Amino acid sequence: MGSDFTKILQQYWGYSGFRTMQLEIIESVARKQDTLGLLPTGGGKSVIFQVYGLSQEGICLVVTPLIALMKDQVENLKNRGIKAISLHSGMSPSEIRIALDNAKWGDYKFLYVSPERLASERFIENLNAMKINLITVDEAHCISQWGYDFRPSYLRIADIRPLFPGVPVLALTATATPRVVDDIQEKLKFSEKNVLSMSFSRSNLAYMVRQKEDKTGYLVRTIQKAKGTGVVYVRNRRATREISDLLRKNGISADYYHAGLNADIRSKKQDDWKSDKTRVIVATNAFGMGIDKPDVRFVIHIDPADSLEAYFQEAGRAGRDGKKAVAVLLYNNADKLKLKKQLSITFPEIPHIRKVYDALCNFLQVAVGFGKGQIFDFPLSVFTETFKLQLAPAFHSLKLLQRQGYIEFTEEVETPSRVYFTVNRDELYKFQVANESFDNFIKLLLRSYTGLFTGYVPVDEELLAKRAAAGKEVIITYLKTLRSHKIIDYIPQKRTPYILFTRERVESSRLFFTKENYDHRKRDFKERIDAVIHYASTTSECRSQMLLSYFGENKAERCGMCDVCLSKNQLGMSKFEFDIISGKIREALNTPKRAEEILFPAGNEEEKFRLVLRWLIDNDTIVTRIDNLLEWKNR
């Protein structure tokens, strides 16, 4: 069986073999077992369901909340000669209708959908007519209320399972705590628990925390001394430009990146960095998803992330080639205050959320009792300016309304212009004969793009203008005129978030937030913030062990190369010697003892034993019980 999957991998991807755990997960699904695959960032999750989907008759359904990543994967599959299609809130009704027809009858292998599609009865009817070979749930932590990015629409995935008896579910995520792992399997109604995971340990990646007041000065000096390419993460868009300017002024090749840039500019910045034309990219957390550059030597966080899940994912973009790399977090007391303040920004008071909801409905002109199922373009900045709302609390209020199931809020997405011929070839020919002035332009369209008669195809007006030796506005005029003649449907490029009303508008006084969706989530968020603060401020526990323990790996060895482990060099002994001595101390503590009852060797060795014992106590590896006996923790 595995050889068949390897042949598909070789045929379409050109790889001779799978990465760790990929084949095991594929074979688990091939046995029709519901499977949760835990793979760290860069572990190759998409190849797993794509290889399996190609090995089976029918179409693989992929549920994912990341529209940009969805579009990238569909494009990548098409470039490999694999038929794939996507459905999301940014599409017009006619685009959705044609996409569904193609998915049913067009021999497509992959159908990517955003989770809110599962609420559409029309979509479910069409889905029921398809031969689904696998239900893939990407970013599966979104289904768990304990996850850091819960989305209520994910809970509908289990509802479609009875339509496809015998079809397994493959859930994939890079970040899940033990509680989330259990919750994912329960919410997706796994027939039995089945988790296949890689260790999250990265033996080549050194985690460092540097307590620095002058972060930018340290950043410049560090990058000047460092080798290779890297990423610098900052919290907001303005800082991306300011820090990249500072690096360039100090002779470092740098550029900036954030979600507010248009797609062409973002793509060029990515390409320049991936091809080493740019050495350092300074970015918000919008950077990195789906970008696989194996030789990143350093990732530096000027600002801490809001959770260890997010930090681990972003830091993990360093050293994917297996060579030495470093992830550095710059931290000071001001960061602790900012993180704690983030709690009130992320969880505005309920009266403020009600105010935002009323403003939203008025802005979109949705009356009480109406709006269910309607989708609206939603320029967030115009909305907040119109109603004099602060951007961050308004944004998080919308997220909380989404969590409670009142709306779906899709963040800013850039959708290219699309064209679809609404007439058949015979009717088009008659139009060209009768309208000679359009003939050359129609031929240009048909030469430039394929598939225009079977579905909506992304088009680039500037490219068409270049080929026609005309201005972009001339091209747009031709496209609009052909649309007015009902020869094509032309949907111009747009860039905006979307709001989908999952329920009709209610009086804001009737907005209800369960304890699970507000009080408990606020408490969980505080715990995440506290975990970040603990990680950043502790100086006694191996950084890698702390991160791995957070994700449920409690028996990990210390890494020997983080800032905490390196501090052991001050004990004047090698890692090997330290481990030998700590092993002997552990043996001595096979039963709890007082410190003076532990028999240390005489002479110089006694001092080494005492230094290691003190370090183990400081590091909470050995605990002092209430009766003053020493005990090896988690023996």
Secondary structure as the mmCIF struct_conf table of DSSP 4:
data_model
#
loop_
_struct_conf.conf_type_id
_struct_conf.id
_struct_conf.beg_label_comp_id
_struct_conf.beg_label_asym_id
_struct_conf.beg_label_seq_id
_struct_conf.end_label_comp_id
_struct_conf.end_label_asym_id
_struct_conf.end_label_seq_id
HELX_RH_AL_P HELX_RH_AL_P1 GLY A 2 TRP A 13
BEND BEND1 SER A 16 GLY A 17
HELX_LH_PP_P HELX_LH_PP_P1 PHE A 18 ARG A 19
TURN_TY1_P TURN_TY1_P1 THR A 20 MET A 21
HELX_RH_AL_P HELX_RH_AL_P2 GLN A 22 ALA A 30
TURN_TY1_P TURN_TY1_P2 ARG A 31 LYS A 32
STRN STRN1 THR A 35 LEU A 38
TURN_TY1_P TURN_TY1_P3 THR A 41 GLY A 42
BEND BEND2 GLY A 43 GLY A 43
HELX_RH_AL_P HELX_RH_AL_P3 LYS A 45 SER A 55
BEND BEND3 GLN A 56 GLY A 58
STRN STRN2 ILE A 59 VAL A 63
BEND BEND4 PRO A 65 PRO A 65
HELX_RH_AL_P HELX_RH_AL_P4 ILE A 67 ASN A 79
TURN_TY1_P TURN_TY1_P4 ARG A 80 GLY A 81
STRN STRN3 ALA A 84 LEU A 87
TURN_TY1_P TURN_TY1_P5 SER A 89 GLY A 90
BEND BEND5 MET A 91 MET A 91
HELX_RH_AL_P HELX_RH_AL_P5 PRO A 93 TRP A 105
BEND BEND6 GLY A 106 GLY A 106
BEND BEND7 LYS A 109 LYS A 109
STRN STRN4 PHE A 110 VAL A 113
HELX_RH_3T_P HELX_RH_3T_P1 PRO A 115 ALA A 119
HELX_RH_AL_P HELX_RH_AL_P6 GLU A 121 ASN A 128
TURN_TY1_P TURN_TY1_P6 ALA A 129 ALA A 129
BEND BEND8 MET A 130 MET A 130
STRN STRN5 ILE A 132 VAL A 137
BEND BEND9 ASP A 138 GLU A 139
HELX_RH_3T_P HELX_RH_3T_P2 ALA A 140 ILE A 143
TURN_TY1_P TURN_TY1_P7 GLN A 145 TRP A 146
BEND BEND10 GLY A 147 GLY A 147
TURN_TY1_P TURN_TY1_P8 TYR A 148 ASP A 149
HELX_RH_3T_P HELX_RH_3T_P3 PRO A 152 LEU A 163
BEND BEND11 PHE A 164 PHE A 164
TURN_TY1_P TURN_TY1_P9 PRO A 165 GLY A 166
STRN STRN6 VAL A 169 THR A 173
BEND BEND12 ALA A 174 ALA A 174
HELX_RH_AL_P HELX_RH_AL_P7 PRO A 178 LYS A 187
TURN_TY1_P TURN_TY1_P10 LEU A 188 LYS A 189
BEND BEND13 SER A 191 GLU A 192
STRN STRN7 VAL A 195 SER A 197
TURN_TY1_P TURN_TY1_P11 SER A 203 ASN A 204
STRN STRN8 LEU A 205 GLN A 211
BEND BEND14 GLU A 213 ASP A 214
HELX_RH_AL_P HELX_RH_AL_P8 LYS A 215 LYS A 225
BEND BEND15 GLY A 228 GLY A 228
STRN STRN9 THR A 229 TYR A 233
BEND BEND16 ARG A 235 ASN A 236
HELX_RH_AL_P HELX_RH_AL_P9 ARG A 237 LYS A 249
TURN_TY1_P TURN_TY1_P12 ASN A 250 GLY A 251
STRN STRN10 ALA A 254 TYR A 257
TURN_TY1_P TURN_TY1_P13 ALA A 259 GLY A 260
BEND BEND17 LEU A 261 LEU A 261
HELX_RH_AL_P HELX_RH_AL_P10 ALA A 263 LYS A 274
TURN_TY1_P TURN_TY1_P14 SER A 275 ASP A 276
BEND BEND18 LYS A 277 ARG A 279
STRN STRN11 VAL A 280 ALA A 283
TURN_TY1_P TURN_TY1_P15 ASN A 285 ALA A 286
BEND BEND19 PHE A 287 PHE A 287
TURN_TY1_P TURN_TY1_P16 MET A 289 GLY A 290
TURN_TY1_P TURN_TY1_P17 PRO A 294 ASP A 295
STRN STRN12 VAL A 296 HIS A 301
BEND BEND20 ILE A 302 ASP A 303
BEND BEND21 ASP A 306 SER A 307
HELX_RH_AL_P HELX_RH_AL_P11 LEU A 308 ALA A 315
TURN_TY1_P TURN_TY1_P18 GLY A 316 ARG A 317
BEND BEND22 ALA A 318 ALA A 318
TURN_TY1_P TURN_TY1_P19 ARG A 320 ASP A 321
BEND BEND23 GLY A 322 LYS A 323
STRN STRN13 ALA A 325 TYR A 331
HELX_RH_AL_P HELX_RH_AL_P12 ASN A 333 THR A 346
BEND BEND24 PHE A 347 PHE A 347
HELX_RH_AL_P HELX_RH_AL_P13 ILE A 350 PHE A 363
TURN_TY1_P TURN_TY1_P20 LEU A 364 GLN A 365
TURN_TY1_P TURN_TY1_P21 VAL A 368 GLY A 369
TURN_TY1_P TURN_TY1_P22 LYS A 372 GLY A 373
STRN STRN14 ILE A 375 ASP A 377
HELX_RH_AL_P HELX_RH_AL_P14 LEU A 380 THR A 386
TURN_TY1_P TURN_TY1_P23 PHE A 387 LYS A 388
HELX_RH_AL_P HELX_RH_AL_P15 LEU A 391 ARG A 403
TURN_TY1_P TURN_TY1_P24 GLN A 404 GLY A 405
BEND BEND25 TYR A 406 TYR A 406
STRN STRN15 ILE A 407 THR A 415
STRN STRN16 SER A 417 PHE A 421
BEND BEND26 VAL A 423 VAL A 423
HELX_RH_AL_P HELX_RH_AL_P16 ARG A 425 ALA A 434
HELX_RH_AL_P HELX_RH_AL_P17 GLU A 436 SER A 448
BEND BEND27 THR A 450 THR A 450
TURN_TY1_P TURN_TY1_P25 LEU A 452 THR A 454
BEND BEND28 GLY A 455 GLY A 455
STRN STRN17 VAL A 457 VAL A 459
HELX_RH_AL_P HELX_RH_AL_P18 GLU A 461 ALA A 468
TURN_TY1_P TURN_TY1_P26 ALA A 469 ALA A 469
BEND BEND29 ALA A 470 ALA A 470
HELX_RH_AL_P HELX_RH_AL_P19 LYS A 472 SER A 484
TURN_TY1_P TURN_TY1_P27 HIS A 485 LYS A 486
BEND BEND30 ILE A 487 ILE A 487
STRN STRN18 ILE A 488 ILE A 491
STRN STRN19 LYS A 494 PHE A 501
BEND BEND31 THR A 502 ARG A 503
HELX_RH_3T_P HELX_RH_3T_P4 SER A 508 ARG A 510
TURN_TY1_P TURN_TY1_P28 LYS A 515 TYR A 518
HELX_RH_AL_P HELX_RH_AL_P20 ASP A 519 SER A 537
BEND BEND32 THR A 539 GLU A 541
HELX_RH_AL_P HELX_RH_AL_P21 ARG A 543 TYR A 550
TURN_TY1_P TURN_TY1_P29 PHE A 551 GLY A 552
TURN_TY1_P TURN_TY1_P30 ASN A 554 LYS A 555
HELX_LH_PP_P HELX_LH_PP_P2 ALA A 556 ARG A 558
BEND BEND33 GLY A 560 GLY A 560
BEND BEND34 CYS A 562 CYS A 562
HELX_RH_AL_P HELX_RH_AL_P22 ASP A 563 LEU A 566
HELX_RH_3T_P HELX_RH_3T_P5 SER A 567 LEU A 571
TURN_TY1_P TURN_TY1_P31 GLY A 572 GLY A 572
BEND BEND35 MET A 573 MET A 573
HELX_RH_AL_P HELX_RH_AL_P23 LYS A 575 ALA A 588
TURN_TY1_P TURN_TY1_P32 LEU A 589 ASN A 590
BEND BEND36 THR A 591 THR A 591
STRN STRN20 LYS A 593 LYS A 593
HELX_RH_3T_P HELX_RH_3T_P6 ALA A 595 GLU A 597
BEND BEND37 ILE A 598 ILE A 598
HELX_LH_PP_P HELX_LH_PP_P3 PHE A 600 PRO A 601
BEND BEND38 ALA A 602 ALA A 602
TURN_TY1_P TURN_TY1_P33 GLY A 603 GLY A 603
HELX_RH_AL_P HELX_RH_AL_P24 ASN A 604 ASP A 618
TURN_TY1_P TURN_TY1_P34 ASN A 619 ASP A 620
BEND BEND39 THR A 621 THR A 621
STRN STRN21 ILE A 622 THR A 624
TURN_TY1_P TURN_TY1_P35 ILE A 626 ASP A 627
BEND BEND40 ASN A 628 ASN A 628
STRN STRN22 LEU A 630 TRP A 632
TURN_TY1_P TURN_TY1_P36 LYS A 633 ASN A 634
#
